[in-house]
Amino acid sequence: MYLTLKQCSELTDINISTCRYYKDTYLPYFNTQGEGKTTKFEKDSTIEILNIIKASYAKKMDHDQIIDILEKRYGVVVDLVTQGPGNNTETTQQEDLVQSLKVIILDLQEELADIKQTLLKQDERNEDGDRRAEARDNEVLQKLNDIKMIQQQRNKKPWWRFFDK
C-alpha cells in the first residue's frame, strides 16, 4: 500500500517538514511511486526508514553513519521501467519528448551559428573602422606637422636680417 508523505508523517509522529528533509536527503532508500506532488511512498518500508533515521539522529549519528545503516538494510531502490502493455504510452511520450528536445537543440545550434556569423561580420566592420580611423588620425597628424613646419619657416628670418631692426 502506498501513502503520501503527510500520511507517513502522521503514522510516525514525525513533523512533516522533518519528513520532507529526510525524504530529500535519503530519497534513494525510499520505495516511491509517481513524481512531484503525486509521489506516494510504500507504507511499511517508508515508516521503518523514517523511524530508523529519527532514532539515528536521536543517537547523534552523522549523515554518513545513517547512510551506512540504510545501505546495509535496504540498499538503493532503483525503479526500472519495463516494456509492457501499460508502459507503451509513457514510452511513446518519452520518445516524443526526446525528439522534440533534439529539434529544439538543432534550432538552438543553428541560431548560435547565425549569431557567431553576425559577430564575425561585426568584428570585421569594427576592425575596418579602426583602420580607417587610424589612417585618418595619421593624415591629420601629418598635416599638423606640415603646418608647424611652414609656421617655423615663416618665423625664421634670413641671416642678413638679424642686423635689421
Buried (B, 14 or more C-beta within 10 A) or exposed (E): EBBBBEBBBEBBEBEEEBBEEBBEEBEEBBBBEEEEEEBBBBBEBBBBBBBBBBEBBEEEBEEEEBBEBBEEEBEEEEEEEEEEEEEEEEEEEEEEEEEEEEEEEEEEEEEEEEEEEEEEEEEEEEEEEEEEEEEEEEEEEEEEEEEEEEEEEEEEEEEEEEEEE
